[in-house]
Amino acid sequence: MLLREIEVFRSVMSVGSASKAAALLGVTQPAISQSLRRLEEAAGFPLFRRLRGRLHPTPEAQALLTEVERVFVGLSSIEHRMRSLKRFGVNTLRMAVYPAFGLSFVPRVLSRLVAERGDADARPQISLQVLSSREVHEAVLGRQVDFGLMADEMPTTGLEHSEFARFPGVVVMHAKHRLARARTIQPHQLAEEPFLALNPEDASRRRLERALADCNVALSVLVETPYAASVCEMALSGMGIGVVNPVTALEYAQRGLAVRPLSLEVSFAGLLVLPPGQPLSGLAVRVLQLMRIQLAEDQKALAGLLKPRAR
C-alpha cells in the first residue's frame, strides 16, 4: 500500500495546492508532484487536472478521499493506542457495571485497589462505565470491556458467565414510616402503601409480582424506575416503599433509610460476564478478588442490618 503517497494526496486535497502540502509535510514541491504521479500510476486514472500550474481534483479524487479519510481515522486510532501502551503498558482495566453494583459497590472496591497500590506509578488506568444491563451485555459482547456485571434478566448466549451474587430483596422506607416498626414486611403490607417499583422488564420485579399474585396481592405502583438507587432516594424522602437489592439499600441505610426483610423470597441476582476466549489480565483477576472480598463484607453488614430488633 502506498501509504506515503496517500498521505501526500490527502494533504494536497486538504490544503488545496502542492506548495502548501510541501510546507505542511516538510518536503519539496517536486517531491509532492512525484508522489502524486506514483499514486495516479498505481490507480490507473488521473486524480488531478493540471491547469496553469494548479491542481484541480477530479471526481475520482473526491470519491477516493472519502475512503482515504476512513483509513486515516483507523491509523489515528492505532497511534493513540500505541501512545497509551507506551504510557500505561497493559496496566489498564475496562469494566461495565449495571447501577446496582456500579454506583457504590465497585467504587468501594476500586478504593481498596488504589490503597494497596500506594506508589502513584503502580496505579492502574481504569475505565468504569455504569450502564444499563442491556448496555453492559452489548459492551461485553462487542469486546469493548474486560468484563461486566449485569442483572440476570439479560441473555448470556455468546458470553462466558457465572453468578456473582444473589440476594433476597429487602423493603426500604423512611425511618419514620409506620412499617419501619415491623420486624418483617408481609405481602399485604406492600399493597397498603404507595409502591416505588423497578421497571416491569426487571427480572426481580417480575419475581415479586408472581409471588404476590400467589398471595392474591396487587401493588399500588406510584413510580416506576430502572434504578434501585432512585427507589431508595424516593423512599428516603417519604414518597412510599419499595423492594430493592440489599447492596444498594446498604449504602442508603447509612443515610437513615429503614431497611426490613420481606417475608417472601424475591431474589436479586448479578451475573459476571466476560468476552468468550479472552483471558483476564492480572489486574482484572485482582479486582475480581477484591470484589468478592467486598461482597463478603457487605453480606456480613446486611446480616447485622436485618437482624431482628427487640420490641
Secondary structure, DSSP 8 states (H G I E B T S, - for coil): --HHHHHHHHHHHHHSSHHHHHHHHTS-HHHHHHHHHHHHHHHTS-SEEEETTEEEE-HHHHHHHHHHHHHHHHHHHHHHHHHHHHHHTT-EEEEEE-HHHHTTHHHHHHHHHHHH--SGGG--EEEEEE--HHHHHHHHHTT-SSEEEEETTS--TTSEEEEEEEEE-EEEE-TTSGGGG-SSB-HHHHHTSEEEEE-TT-HHHHHHHHHHHHTT---EEEEEES-HHHHHHHHHTTS-EEEE-HHHHHHHHTTT-EEEEBSS--EEEEEEEE-TT----HHHHHHHHHHHHHHHHHHHHHHHHTS----
